[in-house]
Amino acid sequence: MFERIGEFVDAVPEFDRFAGVDELVAAMREIAREHPELAEMRRIGTSRDGEPLWSLTIRGGEEQVLVVGGVHPNEPIGGVSALHLARRLVEDDGLRLEWGCTWHIVTCIDPDGTRLNEPWFEPPLTMAKYGRSFYRPATDEQVEWSFPFAHKKTEFDRVIPETEALRELIDETRPIMLCSLHNGEYGGVFYYLSSTSPRLNEQLTTLPSRFGLPLHTGEGEAPFIERLAPAVFRAFTAEQEYDYLESLGLDPTERAGGESSYAYANRYGTAYLATEVPYWANADADDHTPLDVSYSDLLSERAELTSETSRVLTTAFDAVRSELHVRSPHLRAMECFLPFLRTSAEADRVRAGTEDNRRPAVVAERFMVTAMTHSTRVRFAGMLLSALSAEIARGNDAEELRVEHARLTEVFDRWAAEADADVPPTPIPIRKLVGVQCGAILAAVADLVAPQRVRLLRAGRG
């Protein structure tokens, strides 16, 4: 099985752009129509804006595997990867039979949010274009983080329709593996797993090198996340995040949102894989050359930069708050993320004062401070501009609104230019990202089913 993975990823074709919602749905329909003996497309729910939610089932065995793209709507690579995997499974009998699973493939679980991002899907991909049309939902409106959650002093039960559809699909299929497809802006490839093995670690850490892509081998997205191997981290839960914030003396009840799909599926013993791939690669993400500054210094620097970003955006937001009457998705997102920026800065300040972080920093850690700063600025300034634009579009001609929109546009343009100068964004060919995500899925599922196949063969039933 593992030998086939290399053949699979090497044969991934070129893609000239990310696929939008309509293209993904049309392609799923085409697969089901052309392969009715293998594939079935069915509606699993309805989005908040009335969009149908679809799953494509490809029959191939008793074990069930669930693959979900578009989990975050600003991460469209997963849709392309899920669709490519579906096409290969129906076209390659050997691949489908060797894995021996029935696949449930959701190419886009958040079509409403994805449509808001579609303006930047067409090449060329620049930071300015990306940020100006960027949308990421408020945490409690994200499919990934709106499963029911109750822990200590917090409780979340505002499950959105998209999450309810995914929850019901998990309940129905009880998959052996849930594959959640994600991507970020800069750096290297990394993974989240519920559990792993030496063989799977080797597969995952060598896969990006087939495409000349670096690994992300610095600190995880949060310091409490367990590192299992280079660029391989243990999947985490909202409960762990709550306890971590509490341990820093911060108020964890300010955290919006619920639990993750990983935590929910765990009740069925479902294994979990999340594959994170960047739009723009940078070798510094895997460079462990020591620097002449401490990691504490870098954390302090990031705290100050995040605080500055928070101050600029909060000042702009407060200046026009009384004029914002359109409850747009971008406005709701900014109401969620502005407090998040303040909490992030405070968490870094607390960590900077601990003894463990006074060690020498490495290049990969310096890179993450730089990359995260640029990402935060461009993402959130772009979303706040979209919120202001929505108000202006409805005919609100208040002077303070127009003045603040013009001022924030200048700030956004400067931040986007600084990002391009600091971390030149040379987009990674989409086929490489699809190859990594699809290869990781096949490797993770093979790590589960291969031992079972061996046992069946030895028992004379394979």
Secondary structure, DSSP 4 states (H G I P E B T S, - for coil): -HHHHHHHHHT----SS---HHHHHHHHHHHHHH-TTTEEEEEEEE-TTS-EEEEEEE--SSEEEEEE--SSTT-THHHHHHHHHHHHHHH-HHHHHHHTEEEEEES-S-HHHHHHHGGGTSSP--HHHHHHT-----GGG-STT-B-EEETTEEE----HHHHHHHHHHHHH--SEEEEEEEEEEE-BEEEESS--HHHHHHHHHTGGGGTPPB--S--SSTTSPEEETTEEE---HHHHHHHHHHTT--GGG--S-B-HHHHHGGGT-EEEEEEEEEEE-GGGG---EEEEEHHHHHHHHHHHHHHHHHHHHHHHHHHGGG-----HHHHHHHHHHHHHHHHHHHHHHHHTSGGGGSEEEHHHHHHHHHHHHHHHHHHHHHHHHHHHHHHHTT---HHHHHHHHHHHHHHHHHHHHHHHHS---BPPHHHHHHHHHHHHHHHHHHHHHHHHHHHHHTT--
